């Protein structure tokens, strides 16, 4: 062992079991003695990007972007495929700012991506080139990517497909961001809409809105676009859409019925007509449902405007009851079958969309970088595609079991943010990762599966 890293201390034992026995103590390396340099051209910081880039190549994303997005004649508009793919791959590695694109240019990272990586300054100019019409071109490319991924086996096929639609708040700073206004949260923000596939966490549609947009603004157009996209992508079974009470309207329900889509839509139980109906429910009509140890919950149902209305009431019990002794009421309209308890459980499972929103806001959607509204719309679309690429890599690479949600941070920790060295062994490039990596076998299996998809896609 190097003497400058390990100090050997030979200490005679105070009470040796054997005469003259010595005790050997090995101290930890002295951190102050380790020199640090950044000069390894063969090192790849995020070697697991080879999984995502293999998935991207199977989907032919670069050619797809070149085909769909036309920015000819505009400053910075050349080669949109490699530029958008650079941004998307940076986001899969955790990028939340334009400057983070630079991590793809370090060492030999570009070698595991399969395309030329552009500089952050070029990316900024490129994003400002977009108009609303060009943003719709990017949406069309995202649509086609979803169709291709589902055709490869990531889709629901004939199974029931549950979609949760909700909005979120993306806070921004500065007065020069187009469309950023003060909304109901009293902060300057954008207010995008997201449609999320419940069983996998995929974002199947997204739309950037002004910060002053009320919750349901543009939702009916968004629903029509989302359902059309799902049908194009190959969803052949029953589609169910879940909403919270902010989207409650008879017009929205009528649209869903016209589209042949089932629904489960929360309502505002404090509304006068609903409140009067709740008061008429007899005590023996309520059914107990599992709840927290310090509370109880019951459900009942009735008919409201010829539709099934399920009401849930909850209250605290025990020592906490004095804090909130009265019942609190929640309700939702649905055209689904099953018992009252089953319908209530299905609606409460809508909470999974919050996990998905938190996931994307903890990474790419942490920041909307441009003062240009359309540029931020492109950023949102790329963030959604990066979010989905991680999930498609996990699903088609057989990392994630069917019906299991994928968490981006877990995927990055285990399979993407891996340091490796790209070396040439007998004329063959080898990516050498760290020995005893806990998820090495899963990584290699996933890479094999994704390469099989790539081979079949290029035949």
Phi and psi in degrees as a GROMACS rama.xvg file:
@    title "Ramachandran Plot"
@    xaxis  label "Phi"
@    yaxis  label "Psi"
@TYPE xy
-62.2154  133.668  UNK-2
-66.4743  -27.0738  UNK-3
-77.7296  -12.1128  UNK-4
-105.292  -34.6388  UNK-5
-125.539  129.57  UNK-6
-105.685  126.331  UNK-7
-98.2114  124.751  UNK-8
-118.106  121.181  UNK-9
-102.328  112.877  UNK-10
-119.943  126.593  UNK-11
-71.3653  129.966  UNK-12
-67.1117  143.326  UNK-13
-67.4897  -35.9167  UNK-14
-130.415  74.3615  UNK-15
-66.9249  140.24  UNK-16
-75.1677  -30.4345  UNK-17
-119.168  138.139  UNK-18
-59.7294  128.055  UNK-19
79.1892  5.72207  UNK-20
-64.8049  142.566  UNK-21
-115.266  146.204  UNK-22
-105.551  126.964  UNK-23
-102.672  123.035  UNK-24
-115.025  125.9  UNK-25
-106.689  117.83  UNK-26
-84.5655  161.17  UNK-27
-69.4079  154.926  UNK-28
-58.9477  145.399  UNK-29
-79.6343  111.877  UNK-30
-60.5411  -28.5657  UNK-31
-68.1039  -19.4765  UNK-32
-90.1587  -3.46594  UNK-33
-88.5858  117.715  UNK-34
-81.9431  142.128  UNK-35
-118.829  125.591  UNK-36
-135.263  150.654  UNK-37
-114.8  84.4882  UNK-38
-141.114  11.3407  UNK-39
-91.0302  103.855  UNK-40
-70.7135  -18.9686  UNK-41
-94.1119  -0.84024  UNK-42
-83.4782  141.8  UNK-43
-121.951  117.067  UNK-44
-74.1592  -39.4548  UNK-45
-116.117  68.9777  UNK-46
-65.3655  -23.9766  UNK-47
-68.8364  -7.42975  UNK-48
-60.5809  -17.304  UNK-49
-64.1429  -28.2132  UNK-50
-66.6268  -49.2257  UNK-51
-67.4926  -40.7644  UNK-52
-67.9793  -32.1564  UNK-53
-65.4572  -40.7854  UNK-54
-63.8507  -42.3234  UNK-55
-62.1021  -40.6057  UNK-56
-69.444  -34.69  UNK-57
-63.1782  -35.2386  UNK-58
-83.4371  -7.34229  UNK-59
54.3329  49.5621  UNK-60
-66.0664  -40.3033  UNK-61
-62.6214  -46.4722  UNK-62
-65.5589  -34.7763  UNK-63
-63.4459  -44.2035  UNK-64
-65.2525  -40.2295  UNK-65
-63.1759  -36.091  UNK-66
-73.9659  -41.2761  UNK-67
-86.6699  -33.9978  UNK-68
-102.145  117.439  UNK-69
-117.097  109.198  UNK-70
-119.539  24.6054  UNK-71
-60.968  138.696  UNK-72
87.7398  -8.26935  UNK-73
-102.669  142.495  UNK-74
-60.761  124.064  UNK-75
82.4006  7.70875  UNK-76
-89.4573  -0.93663  UNK-77
-72.5577  150.493  UNK-78
51.8734  56.1332  UNK-79
-63.2227  -27.5699  UNK-80
-61.748  -52.845  UNK-81
-68.1923  -31.0001  UNK-82
-71.536  -46.1514  UNK-83
-65.7577  -38.0951  UNK-84
-69.1633  -34.1447  UNK-85
-59.5233  -46.6145  UNK-86
-64.787  -42.7055  UNK-87
-64.9044  -43.8822  UNK-88
-68.2954  -35.1835  UNK-89
-63.344  -39.46  UNK-90
-66.4115  -36.0078  UNK-91
-65.4756  -26.9468  UNK-92
-86.2732  -1.06103  UNK-93
110.44  8.08488  UNK-94
-65.1106  135.126  UNK-95
-125.279  -3.11045  UNK-96
-135.791  156.785  UNK-97
-59.5421  -39.1062  UNK-98
-60.9126  -23.3826  UNK-99
-68.3196  -14.2029  UNK-100
-58.6651  -27.3082  UNK-101
-59.3716  -23.3528  UNK-102
-67.0149  -20.3726  UNK-103
-78.2778  -11.4637  UNK-104
-97.977  1.06446  UNK-105
-86.6195  143.064  UNK-106
53.9658  -133.054  UNK-107
-106.867  25.2613  UNK-108
-57.8427  -38.2234  UNK-109
-59.4116  -26.9737  UNK-110
-68.2675  -23.2278  UNK-111
-98.1594  5.77969  UNK-112
-101.122  -30.8785  UNK-113
81.9179  13.2253  UNK-114
-153.929  164.19  UNK-115
-72.7941  135.122  UNK-116
-96.1406  130.298  UNK-117
-95.4214  161.734  UNK-118
-78.9016  154.994  UNK-119
-57.9891  -38.5594  UNK-120
-63.2705  -39.2193  UNK-121
-64.9257  -38.7035  UNK-122
-64.923  -39.7144  UNK-123
-62.8904  -45.1428  UNK-124
-62.3958  -41.0674  UNK-125
-61.402  -46.8933  UNK-126
-63.5934  -35.7269  UNK-127
-72.0753  -9.47683  UNK-128
-75.0533  -22.5531  UNK-129
-73.4417  142.177  UNK-130
-113.091  -179.76  UNK-131
-61.5533  -39.18  UNK-132
-63.1193  -40.0331  UNK-133
-68.1659  -33.1041  UNK-134
-61.7468  -38.8318  UNK-135
-66.5222  -28.8403  UNK-136
-65.99  -40.4711  UNK-137
-64.2193  -40.9741  UNK-138
-59.2428  -38.7392  UNK-139
-63.902  -39.043  UNK-140
-66.2873  -40.328  UNK-141
-63.19  -39.4927  UNK-142
-57.9935  -49.0083  UNK-143
-65.3772  -37.6365  UNK-144
-61.6549  -40.2375  UNK-145
-63.2132  -42.9736  UNK-146
-59.0743  -44.0411  UNK-147
-67.8996  -41.8119  UNK-148
-65.0592  -42.4045  UNK-149
-68.7548  -32.9554  UNK-150
-66.5543  -25.6034  UNK-151
-79.5587  -10.3064  UNK-152
126.988  -0.998631  UNK-153
-86.7228  -8.30388  UNK-154
-82.0256  170.417  UNK-155
-82.4685  -15.056  UNK-156
63.1381  -124.653  UNK-157
-93.7187  -0.637757  UNK-158
-74.3582  161.569  UNK-159
-64.1407  136.19  UNK-160
-115.885  119.126  UNK-161
-103.981  125.756  UNK-162
-119.035  130.984  UNK-163
-105.633  129.75  UNK-164
-113.251  130.037  UNK-165
-157.395  167.195  UNK-166
-115.441  166.015  UNK-167
-142.411  166.998  UNK-168
-107.608  123.642  UNK-169
-112.005  99.9824  UNK-170
-71.683  138.143  UNK-171
-132.063  170.315  UNK-172
-132.381  148.02  UNK-173
103.781  150.376  UNK-174
-94.136  -0.716533  UNK-175
-104.104  11.3862  UNK-176
-88.5419  115.267  UNK-177
-60.4111  131.822  UNK-178
82.1817  -8.63223  UNK-179
-81.8737  119.215  UNK-180
-136.603  173.231  UNK-181
-84.2937  121.392  UNK-182
-102.735  -156.526  UNK-183
-69.0008  -16.4384  UNK-184
-85.065  -1.63313  UNK-185
65.5766  23.326  UNK-186
-124.982  155.391  UNK-187
-74.3335  126.436  UNK-188
-159.7  173.546  UNK-189
-108.579  161.5  UNK-190
-133.342  67.8306  UNK-191
-71.5902  153.622  UNK-192
-99.8335  141.864  UNK-193
-133.602  140.259  UNK-194
-115.888  122.11  UNK-195
-120.687  132.785  UNK-196
-75.0686  121.404  UNK-197
-65.4144  -37.5403  UNK-198
-81.8785  -22.1858  UNK-199
-118.11  -19.8045  UNK-200
84.2019  8.29532  UNK-201
-65.4563  142.059  UNK-202
-91.9414  105.686  UNK-203
-87.0847  -13.8295  UNK-204
-161.174  151.77  UNK-205
-150.242  152.346  UNK-206
-153.723  126.466  UNK-207
-81.8249  135.305  UNK-208
-129.312  161.868  UNK-209
-63.1407  155.72  UNK-210
-66.6015  -24.273  UNK-211
-86.6868  0.659231  UNK-212
-66.1607  132.41  UNK-213
-72.5673  164.479  UNK-214
-53.3785  -44.1688  UNK-215
-94.3959  8.41797  UNK-216
-63.6893  125.948  UNK-217
73.152  8.77962  UNK-218
-70.3985  -33.1437  UNK-219
-68.682  -39.6711  UNK-220
-65.0346  -38.6417  UNK-221
-63.5675  -40.9238  UNK-222
-62.7409  -46.0735  UNK-223
-60.4228  -44.3773  UNK-224
-64.5671  -39.2196  UNK-225
-66.8794  -47.1768  UNK-226
-63.6382  -40.8639  UNK-227
-62.2556  -40.3288  UNK-228
-64.6361  -42.3755  UNK-229
-63.5026  -40.1913  UNK-230
-67.6729  -40.5082  UNK-231
-63.0595  -35.4314  UNK-232
-74.9241  -11.1824  UNK-233
109.756  16.7977  UNK-234
-76.1585  103.071  UNK-235
-98.0172  -12.9883  UNK-236
-91.9872  -165.279  UNK-237
-71.2829  135.703  UNK-238
-109.241  130.066  UNK-239
-121.43  131.674  UNK-240
-115.349  131.581  UNK-241
-111.762  143.041  UNK-242
-135.368  161.135  UNK-243
-94.5039  -178.26  UNK-244
-69.7312  -15.0028  UNK-245
-66.8498  -16.0762  UNK-246
-106.853  7.14064  UNK-247
-68.4978  120.053  UNK-248
-163.376  148.181  UNK-249
-65.3659  -32.1591  UNK-250
-65.4276  -40.5817  UNK-251
-66.095  -42.4831  UNK-252
-63.5116  -40.9988  UNK-253
-62.6639  -38.433  UNK-254
-63.3371  -44.3926  UNK-255
-61.607  -41.9445  UNK-256
-65.2301  -37.3103  UNK-257
-68.2939  -32.9127  UNK-258
-81.9384  -5.20288  UNK-259
73.722  32.3858  UNK-260
-111.769  134.418  UNK-261
-77.6714  162.547  UNK-262
-149.009  159.314  UNK-263
-144.138  105.977  UNK-264
-123.967  119.245  UNK-265
-66.4953  150.214  UNK-266
-124.615  169.497  UNK-267
-90.7637  104.565  UNK-268
-68.0862  -14.4145  UNK-269
-83.7616  -4.0305  UNK-270
-60.787  144.087  UNK-271
-53.8042  -51.8383  UNK-272
-62.7284  -41.5644  UNK-273
-66.8006  -41.6313  UNK-274
-62.1708  -39.825  UNK-275
-65.8383  -38.1937  UNK-276
-66.0764  -39.2968  UNK-277
-62.2077  -38.9718  UNK-278
-65.2736  -21.2094  UNK-279
-87.8226  -5.77553  UNK-280
-72.3924  127.636  UNK-281
-75.7673  155.041  UNK-282
-63.4106  -32.8058  UNK-283
-78.4633  -1.05221  UNK-284
-88.0752  -11.4014  UNK-285
-85.2123  139.428  UNK-286
-115.952  135.583  UNK-287
-71.1728  143.814  UNK-288
-131.27  154.256  UNK-289
-58.6079  140.404  UNK-290
-149.812  -172.363  UNK-291
-69.8397  158.818  UNK-292
-60.543  -28.6181  UNK-293
-98.2562  15.8949  UNK-294
-151.611  171.178  UNK-295
-136.652  154.098  UNK-296
-143.126  146.37  UNK-297
-139.512  154.77  UNK-298
-130.867  152.679  UNK-299
-150.66  165.503  UNK-300
-140.405  160.161  UNK-301
-155.37  -176.033  UNK-302
-109.417  129.426  UNK-303
-130.679  116.254  UNK-304
53.0472  45.232  UNK-305
64.004  21.1166  UNK-306
-126.464  155.203  UNK-307
-74.5206  123.682  UNK-308
-117.376  122.992  UNK-309
-109.694  130.269  UNK-310
-114.532  133.674  UNK-311
-117.932  135.398  UNK-312
-124.527  143.231  UNK-313
-136.259  153.564  UNK-314
-158.999  161.872  UNK-315
-83.2108  152.512  UNK-316
-131.944  172.804  UNK-317
71.7934  -146.045  UNK-318
-66.5956  -23.981  UNK-319
-82.6376  -9.33877  UNK-320
-60.7856  -33.1353  UNK-321
-67.4157  -18.3756  UNK-322
-73.2355  -37.6508  UNK-323
-149.499  77.7212  UNK-324
-76.509  -18.7549  UNK-325
-88.8543  159.834  UNK-326
-72.4722  143.602  UNK-327
-113.734  138.94  UNK-328
-113.635  139.898  UNK-329
-135.869  146.52  UNK-330
-145.341  162.151  UNK-331
-153.916  149.495  UNK-332
-97.7428  142.439  UNK-333
-154.34  154.655  UNK-334
-113.571  15.904  UNK-335
-81.8921  155.236  UNK-336
-86.8024  -161.273  UNK-337
90.8794  171.993  UNK-338
-72.6539  168.76  UNK-339
-61.5478  -42.1454  UNK-340
-63.6776  -42.4256  UNK-341
-65.525  -41.5829  UNK-342
-63.5469  -39.4459  UNK-343
-66.2319  -42.377  UNK-344
-62.8766  -39.8258  UNK-345
-61.3319  -43.8361  UNK-346
-66.6405  -38.5727  UNK-347
-68.3508  -25.2481  UNK-348
-67.1831  -8.1345  UNK-349
-59.6944  -17.245  UNK-350
-60.5586  -15.788  UNK-351
-63.4859  -24.2416  UNK-352
-65.954  -28.1652  UNK-353
-65.7879  -34.5995  UNK-354
-64.9925  -40.7274  UNK-355
-66.557  -43.9471  UNK-356
-63.3307  -43.0786  UNK-357
-62.4538  -38.0381  UNK-358
-59.1616  -51.4036  UNK-359
-73.7867  -29.1143  UNK-360
-77.0276  -18.5646  UNK-361
-80.6314  -6.70815  UNK-362
-129.084  -106.011  UNK-363
-64.2314  -33.535  UNK-364
-91.1818  12.7506  UNK-365
-64.1927  -22.6948  UNK-366
-149.155  133.27  UNK-367
-110.476  106.906  UNK-368
-81.5791  -22.4873  UNK-369
-99.0424  158.756  UNK-370
-84.8904  -9.08892  UNK-371
-92.8155  125.725  UNK-372
-61.5632  -44.5925  UNK-373
-65.469  -36.8482  UNK-374
-61.3161  -40.8687  UNK-375
-69.0003  -30.8975  UNK-376
-64.5213  -39.5355  UNK-377
-65.3822  -41.188  UNK-378
-58.392  -44.2034  UNK-379
-62.6056  -43.538  UNK-380
-63.3699  -42.6279  UNK-381
-66.3004  -37.7797  UNK-382
-62.7624  -40.9173  UNK-383
-65.4367  -40.709  UNK-384
-68.2849  -39.5034  UNK-385
-63.062  -42.6486  UNK-386
-56.6309  -43.1716  UNK-387
-73.8001  -35.9669  UNK-388
-59.2742  -38.9878  UNK-389
-61.9679  -42.8184  UNK-390
-70.8785  -40.6577  UNK-391
-64.6383  -38.6068  UNK-392
-62.582  -38.7226  UNK-393
-71.8541  -40.549  UNK-394
-72.2281  -52.1261  UNK-395
-76.4441  -22.5787  UNK-396
-84.0426  -1.89968  UNK-397
65.6529  29.3366  UNK-398
-80.7107  -42.2623  UNK-399
-101.754  136.491  UNK-400
-73.5668  149.499  UNK-401
-56.2749  135.835  UNK-402
82.5546  5.11562  UNK-403
-105.184  132.102  UNK-404
-69.2662  142.305  UNK-405
-103.133  132.329  UNK-406
-104.736  124.021  UNK-407
-58.9551  -42.4701  UNK-408
-64.3218  -36.8001  UNK-409
-64.6087  -43.2224  UNK-410
-62.398  -41.1847  UNK-411
-65.1497  -44.5004  UNK-412
-63.2789  -41.7747  UNK-413
-89.7412  -34.6607  UNK-414
-126.747  -11.6296  UNK-415
-113.1  -50.8962  UNK-416
-81.9623  63.4042  UNK-417
-113.402  129.018  UNK-418
-80.054  131.779  UNK-419
-148.222  161.906  UNK-420
-116.284  131.573  UNK-421
-92.9586  115.257  UNK-422
-126.977  158.988  UNK-423
-105.583  113.751  UNK-424
-116.669  109.26  UNK-425
54.7621  42.2019  UNK-426
81.5954  4.58605  UNK-427
-119.055  129.117  UNK-428
-73.8207  132.332  UNK-429
-128.718  130.826  UNK-430
-96.5083  110.258  UNK-431
-100.03  111.557  UNK-432
-90.885  178.25  UNK-433
-70.2368  140.609  UNK-434
-66.9509  147.056  UNK-435
63.6707  29.1491  UNK-436
-68.1618  124.576  UNK-437
-59.9924  -28.1405  UNK-438
-112.271  24.9657  UNK-439
-62.1959  -44.2512  UNK-440
-66.6229  -39.8885  UNK-441
-62.6829  -39.429  UNK-442
-61.544  -48.8696  UNK-443
-65.0074  -37.8693  UNK-444
-65.115  -42.9831  UNK-445
-63.8053  -41.8907  UNK-446
-63.6437  -39.9714  UNK-447
-62.2933  -44.8306  UNK-448
-63.3275  -42.7667  UNK-449
-69.4404  -33.4417  UNK-450
-69.8491  -31.8752  UNK-451
-64.5902  -39.6194  UNK-452
-63.411  -42.5518  UNK-453
-62.3856  -41.5315  UNK-454
-63.2306  -42.6012  UNK-455
-70.4797  -30.1645  UNK-456
-73.4926  -26.4122  UNK-457
-96.0572  -3.2068  UNK-458
